């Protein structure tokens, strides 16, 4: 007699009780610390910065053009202005239906709106060991375990890297408490398949890993969640692999694609994708207004036609990147060089403290061979530093920026992109313009270029 498998965890997980990810993570997910112990997954400061961005995108009202989050960051059931919700169109006062669309997505039968939320499409540059992969995988596991038929893929450039990421997924599942651990049919080194062993019931969600080596490997089933780790190191196959893989994601609310990486210099797929992505944050006039550590995106706000958004996470958002001062504070302050003073003045309110600068000095000496260029690559403070050419820089980025503001022409023709006014310190003289006219008369029958003797 065949064994009958009953769902226990699945109805609870999909009931809507766990709709706020930070609560789910802290209550039900465990991570392994650097000391080797298992602790509840409480999002750190850099992860909360990313989480807020994702939540705003997931709760965005396309009718009123703003997110629908409460002050505590929890998503509201409906837009407070137009009343649009997950299954209700406020302006049309119509219940959403699935009929009429080939993809079966919920939509308003009158105006076609898909309700709250946009597809999450992020291109993230980051400093090393900021917990980005852990955060993305924690969210992906949460989505797979609280939704039915939620397919997800994970890709990286090397077996060691993708294996380490997938072990986090398996840990999230194995540490779920009794009564809330969903069934798995396959649980191996490449696949977590959330269904009963007889494949009759269960969530029918899954997580699968890929190496970013072959475009053909990326083709296959439709997925709702994709995490591309260390994309700057995908090499020559990056464009073909990503082209094939991205096609498997429907452009619907509730889907997520995240491309994240530390830097590997300019000119590669990741760099190009970051530049073309838009800026989510805007000022009161609706103009792009990224955080101060994203000057590259302030100057290059991306293509208005793109559905992707850029995010950069600097090293000082990691509260672990701090050590006690090794000399008295006054002595340490007096020893700050120009870049350190700039970091303290510009990012002090965001966590770039003296203790953070002490950690920076130690890391440059002990982990970066004393080379500031290597530190900028591995632990950038801005997205401009992230994409600086690998190796030692001939000039410090802040020195170049200061020279630009002081000596580069800012006339109406030459003003750098993204700059709205002439810096007060600029001393470049005004241009003198001349009109050059070639009065040479071509003899009859002469063709081709003009010859000069």
N, C-alpha and C positions, 0 to 999 in steps of 0.2 A: 504494500500500500504506500503510495507516494506521500511524502511529508507535505503538510500544508503550512505555509509561512504566513503569519499575520503581521500586519503593520501595527507598530506600537509607537515608535518615535515620530514616524512620518506625519500623521495627522496633527500632532502638536507642533512640530516644526513649521508646517505650512499653514498654520492657523492665523498668522499675522501677528502673533504675540512677540515675535523677534524681529520686528521691522526696523529697529534702530541699531545699526551695526556696532557703535561703541559699547552699548549695553551688552549685546550678544558676545562681543569679544571679551569683555571683562568678566562676564558671568560664566561663559561656557568654553572659551578657547584657552589653551595653554601654549606657552612658548618656552624654549630652552634658553636660559641666560648664558652669558659668556663664562660663568662659573660652573655651568653644567646642571643647574637646578631648573625645575619646571615651575613656572609662576603664571598667574592669570595674565592675559594679554591686555594690558591697559595702554592705550595709545599714548605715545610720547608727544612732545611738542611738535616735532617735524611731521609726524603722522597726523596729528590733529589739524595742521595747516592743510595737508593734502585732503583729509577727510571732509573738511568744510567745503573745499572746492567741489568735490564729487557730490556732496549733498546738495549744493546749490544747483548743479547741473541736473541732478536727478529729480529735483522738485520744481524746475523752471516752468512757469506758465507762459506758453507761446502766445497766448492772447494778450496778456498784460505786460509781457516782457520783463518779468522779474521772478526771483525765486520765491517759494512759498514755505520758508522755514520759520518756525517759532524762534523766540529769543534764545531758547536753550539748544537750538540746532535740530530739533525734531521736526520732521515733515508734517505739515498740516494736512488734513483730509481733503481740503479744497482751497482754491485761491480765494483769499478774503475779498478781492475786488470783483471778480467776475463769476465766482462760484464753480469754476471748472474743477473737476476732481479726477480720480483715476478711472471712473466709469460713467462720468456725467459731464455733458457740455453745458456750461453755465449760460453763455449767450444764446444758444439755441434751445435750451431747456429740453434736451433730448438725452435719453439713455444711450450709452455706447453699444455698438453691435459688432459682431465679427463678420457678418455677411457682407459681401461686396468687395472684399479685399482678398487677393490671392494668398497673402501671407497669413490671413486669419487674425490680424491685429485688431484690438479694440479701437473703435473710432466713432465719431459722430456721423450718423447717416445723412445729416443735412450739410454740414460744412466740412467734414472730413478730418477735423482735428483729432490728434491722437491723445489728447489729454495732457496731464502734467508730466514733465520730464523730457529731457533730450537724451539721445544716445551719448554715453560718456566716451569721449575720445581724447586721450591725454598723451602728450609727448613730454617726458620728464627728464631733465638733466639734474644730476645730484652729486653730492659729495659721497665719498666712500663710507660704507657701513652706517647708513642713516636709517635702516629699517624699512626701505621702500618695498623690497621684494616681500618681506614678511607681511607688510600691510596689504599689498595687492593680493597675496595668496590667502591671507585671512579673510578678506572680502570675498574672494572667489569661492572659497570653501563655504562661507556663510550663504552665498547665493545658491550654491549647488545643494546645500542641505536644508534650505528653507523654501525651495521652489521645485516643482516637478518639471522634468524634461529640460533641465538647464545644462547644456553642454559647454565645456570650457577647455581651452588649450593653454599650455605653458611652453614657451620656446626660449632657448638660450643658445649661446655660441659653442658651448663645450659640455661634454657629458658630466663632468664634475660639477659644473655650475647648475645645470638643469636638474641633476640628481639631488643637490643640496636644497633646491627650491621645492622639489616634489616631496622630499622628506618632511618638510614643514606641513604640507597638505596632509600627509599620512598621520603626522602628529596631531594636527587639529582634529582629525576624525577619531583617532585612537583614544584621545583624552576626553571625548564627549562623555558626560555622566550617564550612568545606567538609566535606561528608559528614554534617552534622547539621542542615542547613537543609531543612525539609520543603517539599514541593511546594505551590505555590499556583496555583489556577486564576484567581481574581480577586484583584487587588492594586491597589486604587484609593483614592480619598479617603474612601470610606465602608465598604469591605468588604475583609477579608482572609479568603479562602476556601481552607482547607488541604486541597486535593485535587489530583489530577493534572489536567492540561489537558483530558483526555478524560473526566474525572469518573468513571473506572472505579475507581481506587484512591486511595490517600492517606489522610490522617487523617479527612477529612470533618468537621473542626472548623472553626469560623468566629468572627470578631469583626466586629461591625457597630456603627456609631455612629448615634445619634439626637439630635435636638434635643427638649428637653422642652417641646414646644409643643402637641402634640395627643395626646389619649388614644388615638385610633385608630391613630396611628403606633406606639404601644407594644404593640398587640395583634399576635399572630403566632405564630411558631414557639416551641416550648418551648426555654428556655435553661437552662444550668446555672451561669451566672456573669453577674452584673449589677453594674455600677459606675455609681453616680449621683453625679456630681461637682457641687459647689456647689449643693446642693439647696435651700439657703435662698433662692436667687434664682430659683426656678422660677415664682414669681408665682402668679397666680390659678388656673393650670392644674395646680398641683402635686398636689393631692389626686386629681383625675381621672386624670392621667397616671400617678401611682404606683399607683393602684388597678388600672388596666389592665395596667401593666407587671409588677407583683409576681405577678399570677396566672400568668405564663408560667414561673415558677420552681417546680419540684416541691420539696416539703418532704422532701428526702432528704439523707443524708450525702454529702459530695462536692460539694454545691452552695454557691454563695457569692452573697450580695447585700450590697453595701456602699453606704451612703448617707453621704457626707461633705461637709463644707462649712465655710467660715469663717462668721462670724456675720452676720446681717442683722436683728438685733433679736428681741424675743419675739413670740409669737402666731402665727407662720407654721407651715407644715407641718413644717419641719425641727425647730423648737422643740418642737412637740407630740410628734413622733416620738421625740425625745431624752428627753423627760420620761417617756414611757410605756415606754421600753426598760428592761430589767432591768440589774442589776449582776452581772458575772461573778465578781468577786473576793468571797470570804467569809472571815470569821474562824473561829476554832476552834469556835464555836457554830453556824456555818452562817448567820450574819447577814451582810447586805451590808457589805463593807468595801472600798470603792473607794480608789484612791490619794488622797493628801491634796489633790491639785489638782482633785478632783471633789466639792466640798462640796455642790453642787446635787443630785448623785445620792445622796449620803449622806442628804440630807433627803428626797429623792423617789426611792426605789429602783426605781420603776416598777411595772408590772402583773405580778403573779406568773403571769398567763396568757400573757404575751408570749413569743415565741421570739427576740426581738431583744435585743441587748446594746449598751449605751452605752459609748463610749470617748472620752476627751478627751486631746488632746496639747498641752501648754503650750509656750510659746515657748522656755523654758530647756532643753528637751530637744534643741534644735538646737545642736550644738557650733559652728556657724558664727556664731551670734549672740553674739559676743564680740569686743571690741576692747581694746587696751592702755589702761591708765589714763592720763589726761592730766595728772594731778597726783600727787604722792607718795601712797602708800597711806594713811598716817595722815590726811592732809588730806582724801582722798576719803571715808574712813570717817566723819570728823567732819561731813561735809556731807550724809550720808544723811538723807532725810526719813523720816517715820513709815512710809510704805508701802514704801520701799526697805528699811528695817530689818526690816519684816515679811517681805518676800520673802527676804531673806538668812537670817533665822532659821528660816523655815518650809521653804524649798526649797533651802537652801545645799547640803545633802547630795545633792541631785538635779541639781546643775549650775548653780544660780543663784548664780554667783560675783560678785565685785566687777567683773570684766571684763564679765560679762553685764549687770550694772547700768549700766556705762558705755555699752555698746552700746544699752541701753534709753533712756538719757538722750539720746544722739545721735539715735536713731530718732524719739523724740517731737518733737525740734526740727526735724529735717530732713525727715521723712516724714509727720508727723501734725500739722503746723501748730502745734506746741507744746501740743496739746490731749491731756490724759491720757485723756479719754473715747474719742478716736479710737484711741489706742494699745491701750486695753483691748479694743476691738472687733476690731482687726486682729491684735493679738499678745497675747491674753489669757493670764493666768497660771492662772486657774481657770475652770471652766465657768460659775460665777456671773458673772464679768466678761464672758464671751463673750456672754451673753444680756442684758446690761444694755442699756437703751434707747439707741439710736444718738444720737450727739451728746454734748455735754459734760454730765457728771453734776453735779448740785448737791452731792452728797455722795459721798465716796469709799467704795467697798464695804467696805473694812476698817474705816472709821469707823462705818458702819451696823452691822456685825457686832459691834463692840465695844460700841456702845450697846445692842444687843439683849441681849448677855450681861449687861450691868450693870443695865439698867433695865426690861427687859421681864419681865412676870410669868411665872414658871415653876411655878405651882401645877399640881395634877393636871388641871385643866380647860384651862389656857392654855398648858401646856408645848409649845413648838414641835415639829412633827413631826420625828422622827429624833433628838431630844435625849433622852438617857437619865437625866440628872441635872441638878440646879441648879448653874450655874457658881459657883465660890467667890467671884467678884467681884460677884455679883448682890446688889443692895441694895433691890430692889423689895419694899415691905411686903406682908404676907399680905393676901389678899382678905378682906373682911367680907361675908358672904352674908346676904341678906334674902329672906324669902318675901313675895311680893305677892299678896294675895287680893282679888278683886273680889266684894263681898258684895251687889252690886246684884241685886234681885229683879225679874224682868221681869213687868210687869202682864199679866194674862190678855188674850190677843188681840193683844198687841204682837209684831210681827215685824220682822226687819231689824236694823240696827245700833242700838246704844244712842246716844241723843242726850244731850249735855252742855250745860247752860246756863251 
